């Protein structure tokens, strides 16, 4: 009798666990109703003429040849920004791994203001670098030398980053054609390339961001690396054996994170800027996590940005910023664990593969939450994406505690696929953030998930040696059929993926997502950068979008006020918060503009906005009442100057 009772109990327990593990489903009509608020038109990205030789895998070190498709899985990237100064973030910088070009182009549909062009590659061989061993992996746009013009930084696998400083109008060339000097246009000649650091080192950078890390009023740079500094990952003629992760859950032998404090800049003659690299900022365990994504945002209200590192094969890290001008100090924060919380769902103790991160206020409490992509492939490595939701106990940070709980399963955001960039944004302006991801790993015809599962259970002592890895050559398929989910929140507070209903479920093997309102109509658009395939711009044509408030927070010279914070006090007692982003995520970089959806309640009302910013004289704050629409606000030392757009929303 006891034997049968035990079997019955086991069956009942399994049934209960199965039911508990299933996500609550909506009816088809309810899903259709959620999806009806959104509509996107897809457009391929423009390409530079004359470059049609595409590759589909990288040449790699001989010891990595058996996993060349794995090694070749990153590099697609996109950044949207106002590069030509027309007041709209309608310029796109994107990387296509098939050509390794860094292309600058108008966003499709925003007018032919200039022809697409590629940034000058000849400088990449400076310091005796071999172009055959280098691949660009991402870009950051910002006013690095503080002359009021937007510059570009390109980071790589195989070398240190290159800065492309925008030339002042007085020294731009007309390239020998007098007629060209009359055109208000952009070309590769408008950017002056220079080294960020003139060391000749080989870095393998997967992410980078900009933020005022020490609170001196100047924007600094942070570079996150993957493979060990000095490796020869893309050198097909090198000898020896390259090193992979030293374990599956706590790999701490990756490339270093490099921190650069701003020193001085100029632009009256040849543009220039100098940074000082600061060594030993982070503990070795933090400094050598395998970086895939990072983000910087002020989480406790002091305008010093905290840093989130998303690590592959090991725990992510959240660092509390306690720096002072000229002196960097960060303290690791760890979450608290209770009896019902798995260790891997405690911030700072996870063992998953952090692939993307973003900040956003998902519940309207005026506090930023953290959205993190991992691998959550059904019948594969079903880990969990993270939604680290703020508890509001910000004072806990001073005691080394991360005041966040893992709520992705509760919210319906824990599962999708092999995800990279993760983004929170309000695409229908109802005041509630949607969540989107870039998904897919390697597209091919041979399913290699059984081999990858075997690797996941192998001995940590051999994982670091690529010769013991399964074969992941071209032809391998690992989550190659994933689509990019588009999560919409229902009235009960759970998110549901409506991508199939929006025609967004075509597999793309995506990496970066860059978001901006490119035409100033108040509806957020996005670019999706894809690996080994064409990339696309998705124009937001949603007809049910509500009112919005858009803020371009800029310094006195007109450059983006990276790190400035805006808080909205709405009539329904909700608070919405956002900050000027300097490059959070994996390889997609959103516009530095701030966008709030207001729904219908605020459509005809003014909105109270609280602003806080930091400059070279310290922290400042101000309050302003604004009508819905776009506004440029100059954040000066003594006051605010508001310049409202003529493109105010009438919908």
C-alpha positions, -999 to 999 in steps of 0.1 A, spaced: 0 0 0 28 24 9 44 17 -25 13 27 -44 7 57 -22 43 69 -29 38 65 -66 5 84 -64 21 112 -43 49 115 -68 25 117 -98 4 143 -80 35 163 -71 47 162 -107 13 174 -119 12 203 -94 47 213 -105 37 211 -142 7 233 -137 26 258 -115 53 260 -142 29 268 -170 25 305 -177 -11 318 -174 -25 320 -210 -48 346 -225 -76 337 -249 -69 344 -286 -93 374 -285 -75 388 -255 -41 384 -272 -55 401 -303 -67 430 -282 -33 435 -267 -17 433 -301 -42 457 -317 -25 487 -301 7 482 -321 18 483 -357 53 483 -372 66 486 -408 99 469 -415 126 485 -437 160 471 -446 190 492 -436 208 512 -464 242 498 -474 273 515 -487 276 509 -524 304 487 -538 306 463 -508 289 431 -518 315 405 -506 298 389 -476 314 364 -452 293 342 -430 319 331 -404 352 346 -391 387 333 -395 398 323 -360 427 309 -341 435 273 -351 426 260 -317 392 276 -320 384 263 -356 362 235 -343 340 262 -326 343 289 -353 306 294 -355 304 300 -318 333 324 -318 317 343 -348 284 349 -330 288 386 -321 295 419 -339 262 431 -352 254 465 -336 234 497 -340 233 532 -325 207 559 -332 215 596 -325 212 631 -340 245 632 -358 238 659 -384 222 684 -360 187 686 -375 171 681 -341 160 645 -346 177 612 -337 174 601 -373 210 591 -379 221 555 -377 255 539 -371 255 502 -376 279 473 -380 273 445 -404 296 415 -396 293 403 -432 315 432 -443 329 445 -410 319 480 -422 308 507 -397 281 524 -417 267 559 -410 233 565 -428 201 584 -424 174 561 -409 152 547 -437 123 570 -445 139 601 -429 151 617 -461 183 615 -482 202 641 -462 235 624 -471 247 592 -488 254 562 -466 292 560 -459 316 538 -439 339 552 -413 376 552 -424 391 517 -417 427 526 -426 433 539 -391 425 505 -376 460 493 -386 476 521 -366 501 508 -340 509 478 -363 475 461 -358 467 435 -385 434 442 -401 428 405 -407 427 399 -370 403 428 -361 365 430 -361 343 459 -350 317 449 -324 299 481 -313 297 519 -313 290 546 -288 279 582 -298 287 611 -275 303 645 -273 336 632 -261 357 664 -264 328 687 -252 327 709 -283 290 705 -288 294 681 -317 285 644 -316 315 620 -319 317 583 -323 336 555 -306 341 521 -322 352 492 -301 365 459 -314 377 423 -310 414 424 -316 424 460 -307 416 489 -284 387 514 -293 390 541 -319 375 576 -314 361 594 -344 359 630 -334 337 653 -354 356 680 -371 346 716 -367 331 732 -398 362 753 -403 385 724 -410 361 700 -429 373 692 -464 353 696 -496 373 667 -510 384 688 -540 349 696 -552 338 732 -545 302 722 -550 304 698 -521 313 727 -497 279 742 -502 260 710 -491 249 706 -455 258 669 -454 279 643 -437 308 621 -450 337 601 -436 358 632 -441 339 649 -412 354 626 -386 390 625 -373 401 591 -360 423 588 -330 432 562 -303 414 561 -270 446 545 -255 478 543 -275 490 510 -259 488 487 -289 470 461 -267 445 435 -280 411 437 -264 380 418 -271 353 443 -262 316 432 -262 301 464 -246 308 500 -237 290 529 -221 296 565 -211 287 581 -178 300 607 -153 315 580 -131 333 602 -105 308 631 -104 331 658 -117 307 669 -144 326 653 -173 315 621 -191 338 591 -187 341 558 -206 338 522 -195 348 493 -217 337 457 -210 359 429 -225 352 392 -231 382 371 -240 415 377 -221 434 409 -230 463 400 -253 446 369 -268 447 361 -305 411 350 -310 409 361 -347 445 353 -357 443 323 -380 481 321 -382 488 321 -345 502 291 -325 493 276 -291 458 272 -275 434 300 -267 416 300 -233 379 297 -229 358 302 -197 373 284 -167 338 271 -157 301 270 -165 288 290 -136 317 311 -121 341 319 -149 364 347 -137 392 346 -163 378 369 -190 392 402 -203 395 432 -180 371 460 -177 388 493 -186 378 526 -170 387 560 -185 383 594 -167 379 624 -189 408 649 -187 405 675 -214 391 682 -249 393 707 -277 379 713 -311 390 748 -323 418 733 -345 421 696 -350 396 679 -326 412 662 -296 403 646 -263 423 629 -236 413 603 -210 432 587 -181 428 550 -176 423 541 -140 436 507 -130 424 483 -103 390 500 -99 372 467 -94 380 435 -75 396 408 -96 364 387 -94 344 416 -109 371 429 -133 375 396 -151 339 384 -155 331 377 -192 313 409 -201 285 407 -227 265 438 -216 266 466 -191 246 496 -180 250 527 -159 222 545 -141 217 564 -109 196 541 -87 197 558 -54 192 595 -63 226 610 -58 234 614 -96 264 590 -93 256 562 -117 256 526 -104 269 500 -128 254 467 -138 276 441 -154 259 412 -173 284 383 -174 285 351 -194 292 319 -175 290 336 -141 273 359 -117 262 394 -128 274 423 -106 256 455 -94 280 481 -81 271 510 -58 289 542 -68 306 559 -39 331 580 -60 342 615 -56 358 637 -83 390 622 -94 386 591 -72 366 561 -82 350 538 -56 325 511 -62 310 486 -37 294 453 -48 258 449 -38 242 415 -32 206 406 -28 190 389 2 179 353 0 149 338 17 136 302 20 117 302 -13 142 320 -35 167 299 -55 203 310 -51 205 318 -88 176 343 -84 195 364 -59 213 394 -74 251 388 -73 247 350 -69 233 339 -102 251 315 -124 233 323 -157 246 339 -189 239 376 -187 235 388 -223 217 421 -222 204 447 -197 183 477 -195 168 501 -169 131 511 -167 103 517 -142 80 488 -148 54 495 -120 53 533 -120 67 538 -85 94 563 -96 122 538 -92 143 521 -119 141 483 -123 167 462 -142 157 439 -171 183 413 -180 184 387 -208 198 353 -203 194 320 -222 159 308 -218 154 283 -247 127 258 -244 142 223 -244 176 239 -242 192 259 -214 160 271 -198 175 294 -173 155 325 -168 155 361 -178 157 385 -149 135 414 -139 152 428 -108 124 449 -93 133 476 -68 119 472 -33 124 509 -26 148 503 3 175 524 -12 193 530 21 202 493 21 228 501 -6 250 518 20 251 484 38 261 465 6 226 451 0 210 451 -34 173 462 -28 159 441 -57 138 410 -60 136 387 -90 101 391 -104 104 379 -141 83 347 -136 56 366 -118 55 392 -145 57 367 -174 91 378 -186 112 348 -175 111 328 -208 115 334 -245 147 322 -261 185 327 -265 183 365 -258 208 393 -262 197 430 -260 167 435 -237 148 468 -239 120 485 -219 101 512 -237 65 525 -241 56 519 -278 19 528 -275 23 558 -251 -1 543 -225 22 549 -196 32 512 -193 65 499 -206 67 471 -232 96 447 -232 114 435 -263 145 413 -268 170 404 -296 170 366 -298 187 338 -316 223 324 -315 235 304 -345 214 296 -376 222 264 -395 208 230 -403 223 207 -377 208 209 -342 237 210 -317 216 215 -285 224 179 -273 261 187 -276 257 220 -259 237 204 -231 266 179 -227 291 208 -225 269 223 -198 273 192 -176 310 186 -183 338 190 -158 349 226 -151 385 215 -153 383 210 -191 358 236 -202 386 262 -205 402 242 -233 384 246 -267 398 212 -279 374 195 -255 344 214 -268 319 199 -292 320 209 -328 303 242 -334 314 248 -370 293 265 -398 261 246 -403 255 244 -365 220 255 -354 215 267 -318 183 286 -314 185 297 -350 147 298 -353 141 321 -323 121 352 -330 123 386 -312 96 387 -286 74 417 -281 59 416 -246 28 436 -237 14 439 -202 -22 430 -196 -47 446 -171 -36 421 -144 0 430 -147 14 401 -166 34 404 -199 25 383 -230 45 379 -262 24 393 -291 52 393 -317 34 366 -339 3 387 -341 24 417 -352 43 399 -379 75 402 -358 81 364 -354 104 359 -384 137 344 -370 165 369 -374 194 358 -351 195 393 -336 220 411 -313 214 448 -308 182 469 -304 184 507 -308 153 528 -299 144 563 -309 116 585 -321 133 592 -354 107 615 -369 94 633 -338 59 620 -339 60 607 -304 60 570 -314 91 551 -306 108 533 -335 136 507 -333 165 492 -353 173 455 -350 210 446 -358 213 410 -370 242 386 -371 252 372 -405 221 386 -422 204 419 -432 194 443 -404 161 462 -402 145 494 -391 110 491 -376 88 522 -381 61 526 -355 28 531 -372 5 524 -342 -27 543 -346 -39 540 -310 -9 557 -294 -17 580 -266 -2 613 -256 35 616 -248 62 638 -233 96 639 -250 126 655 -234 159 663 -250 180 672 -219 212 689 -231 241 708 -216 247 745 -223 267 735 -254 238 715 -268 253 680 -262 233 653 -244 233 657 -206 242 620 -199 229 609 -166 203 637 -161 171 624 -145 135 633 -151 106 624 -128 69 629 -138 42 633 -113 10 622 -129 -26 630 -119 -33 593 -110 -5 596 -84 19 575 -104 55 586 -108 75 579 -140 112 581 -141 139 580 -168 175 591 -173 196 602 -203 212 570 -213 249 568 -223 249 533 -239 232 507 -217 230 472 -232 249 447 -254 253 462 -289 223 484 -294 224 520 -282 192 540 -279 189 577 -285 198 599 -255 164 614 -256 139 607 -228 104 595 -238 73 591 -215 39 577 -226 11 596 -209 -20 577 -221 -52 596 -224 -55 611 -189 -28 636 -195 -35 644 -231 -48 679 -226 -29 688 -194 4 701 -185 27 676 -168 49 685 -138 85 674 -144 112 673 -118 147 675 -133 181 668 -116 215 670 -133 251 673 -126 277 696 -142 312 708 -132 297 730 -105 278 702 -88 243 689 -86 213 710 -97 176 706 -99 146 723 -112 108 719 -119 89 728 -150 53 723 -162 52 711 -198 24 703 -223 26 669 -241 51 669 -270 88 672 -276 109 698 -256 146 706 -257 157 717 -222 191 733 -217 203 724 -182 223 754 -171 240 760 -138 215 786 -126 183 777 -144 165 759 -172 158 770 -207 129 752 -225 126 751 -263 95 734 -274 93 715 -307 69 726 -334 60 689 -338 36 687 -309 14 657 -309 -22 663 -320 -33 627 -317 
